[in-house]
């Protein structure tokens, strides 16, 4: 559960949301996803404070326990949403679709569920109804969790002594930047600098 230097903090990639909602967006579903995402991020932010040696109102033990509880509850809720709606894309929930991805991204103890969501996301990405970058991130996360080589180089580890960031093994190292570009992502060398 503890924050690892090689696991990406989703909040880095969360896009700013527009306050305007169109009539076709499902307001109740947006509220549910928003609440889930706030729970998802709260304990991660508290853990990040401790990692940076900043004060937190919570002990390490409390943070880890509450973090695990929040992820477990969110996973149950995310599965219910997938069962009812499929992948909630931009047309249904606007930019909150990215928040939903972040919640699924943290369902590491249920890789089969993440793979189910990836299959649904792929369809929505093809219709420009879900984020390509988020799809790439979840793809790599699943591959790394399965001890396989990643495609886009999004899963990174940082050497605690040198602070140098390197991606987990790549399936196509020579093509990685071309593959990243197709997903609207910056070159790997630029991306790695974020973690150093």
N, C-alpha and C positions, 0 to 999 in steps of 0.2 A: 504494500500500500504506500510505502514511503516514496517521496519524490526521488527519482533517479535522474542523474544528469543526462542520461541518454533518452529519456522519454520526454517528448515535446509537451510543453505546457500549452494547452489548447487556447488559453486566453490570448496568446501572442497572435493567433490567426483569426480571432473573432472579429468580423467586420462590424462597423458601426451600423446600428439599425436606424431606419427611417421611422419617424414617429407617425407618419401618415400610413394608414391602412386603407386598402380599397375594400369595397363592399363584399367582394368575393372571398376575402380572407376569412378563415374560421377564427373568430375572436376568442372563443372559449378554448380552442386548442392552443392558440398562441399564448394565452394566459397560463395554461398548464405547462407548456414547454418552457416558458419564461421562469416559472416557479422552480421547475426541475433544474434548469440551468443555474439559477442563483444558488441552489443547494449544492450543485456540482462544484461550483467555483469557490464557495465560501471556505470550505475546509482546505482546499488546495492553496488558497491565498494565505490562510493562517499557517500552513506548513511552510510556505515560501518565506514568510516572516521569520520563522525560526531558523530556516536554512541561511538566511541573510543576517542572522543574529540580531533581529529586530524584536521588540517586545510583542507578545501576544497575550490575550486574556485567557488563553487555554494552554494546558500542559500538552506535551508531546503525546502522552497516552490518550488524553481526551480527543485530541485532533485525529489521531489514527482510528480510534473507535468510531467517532462521528463520521469521518470520511468514509469508512467501510459501510456504515449504515446508510449514508446518503447514496452511495453508488449502488448498493443492493436494491434500495427502494426505487431509484431511477431506472434501473435495469428492468424491473417488473413493469413499471409504467411505460417504458419505451417499447417493450414487447407488446403491451396492450395497444399502443398507438399504431405500431406496425401492423398488427392483426386487423385493426379497424380501418386504417386509412392507407396502408402501404407506406412508402416513404413520403413524409410530409415535405413536399417541394415548395418552391417560391410561390407558385400559383395558389397554394393553400394557406401558407403561413408566412409568406414574405421572407425577410432575412432571418426569422426565427428558425428557418430550415437549417441554418448553420449551427445554431445552438443545439438543435436536435442531434446533428452529426457529432458535436463535441461530447454529448452524453453517451452516444453509442461508441465513440472512440475510447471511452473509459470503461467499456464493458469487457475488459481484457480476460476476465475469468469465464467468458462464454464466447469463444472464438466462432463457434457455429452460428451464433446470433449475429455477430459482426459480419460474417460471410453472407448471411441471408440479407442483411441490410445493404451490403455492397452490391449484390445482384440487383436489388431494387433501385439503388442509387444509379447504377450504370444506365438503366433505362431512362431515368429522369435527367441525367447529365446529357444524354443524347438529344433530349428535348429542351436543353438549356433551362431545366427546371430544378437543378441542384448544382452545387458548386463543384467544378472540376478539381480545384485544388484540394478540397475536402475529400473528394473521392480518392485522389492520389495519396493523401495522408493516411486514410483508413486502409487502403490497399497495402501500403508499406507496413503499417502497424500489424495487420493480420499476418503478413508474411514473416515479419521479424518474430512475432509471438509463436509462429509455427516453426521457428529456427530455419527459415528459408531466406534466400537472397531477395532483397527488396528491389523495386524497380526505379523509384524516383529519388531515393536518397534522403527521404524525410526523417527517418529515424536515426538519431545521432547519439553518440557518446562523447563525453568530454573528459580528457585526462585531468584528474584533480591536481596534479603537480604542474603540468605545463599549460593547462587551460586550453589546449588545442582540441578542437572538435573534429571528429571523423565520423562518416556515416557507417552504419552497419553494412556488411558485405552487399555489393551490388550485383544484380543479375546481368546488367548490360552497362558496364562502367564507361565504355567509349561512347555510348549513345545517351548517357544519362541527361545531359543538358538539352538535347533535342527532345527527349521524352518529357522533361520538365516544361520546356517551352510550349509543347502541345497542351499542357494542362494549365497554362497561364502562370507558370512559376518562374522565379528568378533563377539564374545559373547557380549550380550547387556551391561554387566557391563563395559566392555572395551570401547564400543562405547559411553556410557554416560559420561565417563571421558573427552571426547573431548569438552564437553559443559560446564565443570566446571572450 
